Amino acid sequence: MPKTKKLPRRIPKFKSEAAERRFWAAADSTDYIDWRKARRVRLPNLHPSTRVISIRLPEMMIEQLKVQANKRDVPYQSLLKMYVAEKLAEELRSPA
């Protein structure tokens, strides 16, 4: 007897994003989605979510950061993010 293909269940409607999160945290997505039909997509305009933080730096350090940022023609906050990202990547590459 040939195996019958199980049809995916219908995804319920959710009243809120929180309700949907709770559902997917407990549900098996393979019961609702046939992942064999999935296709890779690119989302070139998707930006990672960010969160505002407050950090205290000496004024001289901020001025030096602004000078370096000006030389690179980037905002100083962006340069600071670049510095942090570079250091994090370096730390993650090196053995503990």
C-alpha positions in Angstrom: 0.0 0.0 0.0 1.5 3.4 -1.0 2.2 6.0 1.7 -0.4 8.7 1.6 1.0 12.2 1.8 -0.2 14.0 5.0 -1.7 17.4 4.1 -0.4 20.3 6.2 -2.8 21.7 8.8 -4.2 25.2 8.4 -2.2 27.8 10.3 -4.6 29.5 12.7 -5.3 33.2 12.8 -3.8 35.0 15.8 -5.1 37.9 17.8 -1.6 39.2 18.5 2.1 38.7 17.7 2.6 37.4 21.3 -0.1 34.8 20.8 1.6 33.7 17.5 4.9 33.5 19.3 3.5 31.3 22.0 1.9 29.1 19.3 5.1 28.6 17.3 7.1 28.0 20.4 5.0 24.9 21.2 3.9 23.8 17.6 5.9 21.7 15.2 6.1 23.7 12.0 6.3 20.6 9.8 2.6 20.0 10.7 1.7 23.3 9.1 4.3 23.9 6.4 5.7 21.5 3.7 9.3 22.6 4.0 10.3 20.6 0.9 8.5 23.3 -1.2 10.4 26.1 0.6 12.6 28.4 -1.5 15.5 30.6 -0.3 14.8 34.3 -0.5 17.0 37.4 -0.2 15.8 40.4 1.8 18.4 43.0 0.9 16.6 45.9 2.6 16.0 44.1 5.9 18.0 45.8 8.7 18.8 44.1 12.0 16.7 45.4 14.8 18.5 47.9 17.1 18.1 49.0 20.6 19.1 52.4 22.0 21.7 52.2 24.8 23.3 54.9 26.9 27.1 54.8 27.4 29.3 57.3 29.2 32.6 58.1 27.5 35.1 60.7 28.3 34.6 63.9 26.2 38.1 63.6 24.8 37.4 60.1 23.5 34.2 61.4 21.9 36.1 64.2 20.2 38.7 61.8 18.9 36.0 59.5 17.7 34.4 62.4 15.8 37.7 63.4 14.2 38.3 59.8 13.0 34.7 59.5 11.8 35.1 62.8 9.9 38.2 61.5 8.1 36.2 58.5 7.0 33.1 60.6 6.2 30.8 58.5 8.4 28.8 59.5 11.5 30.7 59.0 14.7 28.0 56.6 16.1 28.5 54.4 13.0 32.2 54.4 13.5 31.8 53.4 17.1 29.5 50.5 16.0 32.2 49.5 13.5 34.9 49.5 16.2 32.7 47.4 18.5 31.8 44.9 15.7 35.5 44.5 14.8 36.5 43.9 18.3 33.7 41.4 18.9 34.6 39.5 15.7 38.2 39.4 16.8 37.3 38.1 20.3 35.0 35.4 18.8 37.8 34.2 16.4 40.5 33.9 19.1 40.5 30.7 21.3 39.4 31.3 24.8 
